[in-house]
Amino acid sequence: MAEKTIFKVIFMNQGQIYEIYASEVGHGAMFGFVEVEELIFGERSTVVLDPSEEKIKAEFKGVKRTYLPMHSIVRIDEVDKQGTSKISKVEGGNVAQFPMPLYTPGEGNKS
């Protein structure tokens, strides 16, 4: 049986860094967005629960597919095994990305 591919997706959302795991990642049908499907979370078989993973699990509860803006993606890796999904604060200086559209329509593209 072939092993299932696992992707680690790291993206920014409202001043926080999200790290999630998924089975499917692609360019999707919406222009400028990355489509992330089949989110993977840790099993509840252990007694010790990670509060950060529980928070992100609750946020994505019932989500089949999510679309992330391309400019919010920090990194996408294909990994051998799943780690812990988490939300963390952005660390570093006082520099932040200015929100702007990734692509702007040209004047000659009017329909």
Helices and strands as residue ranges (DSSP letters): E 6-13, E 16-26, E 33-40, H 51-59, E 65-69, G 70-72, E 73-79, E 86-89, G 107-109
